[in-house]
Amino acid sequence: MAFKDKPATVLPRGRIATWDKTQLERLSTLELRALLENAERLKEPEVAALCRELLEARRRGRRAAKAAVQP
């Protein structure tokens, strides 16, 4: 069987595009960073923007929590 005999399969836009904010919030920071890198590499600007937004919020939250703990 030659490859010419098989019809070309066109895949829909990547699975990465199906992520939403609630799913992303469940990811660890390391997983979120990895997803951001993949989204940028795969040219998925919506997912990358959501990842950046959540990572930035986590950074701000960590600083505020550290400041509250230190006397």
Stockholm file with secondary structure:
# STOCKHOLM 1.0

chainA/1-71         MAFKDKPATVLPRGRIATWDKTQLERLSTLELRALLENAERLKEPEVAALCRELLEARRRGRRAAKAAVQP
#=GR chainA/1-71 SS CCGGGSCCCCCCSCGGGGCCHHHHHTSCHHHHHHHHHHHHHTTCHHHHHHHHHHHHHHHHHHHHHHHHHCC
#=GC SS_cons        CCGGGSCCCCCCSCGGGGCCHHHHHTSCHHHHHHHHHHHHHTTCHHHHHHHHHHHHHHHHHHHHHHHHHCC
//
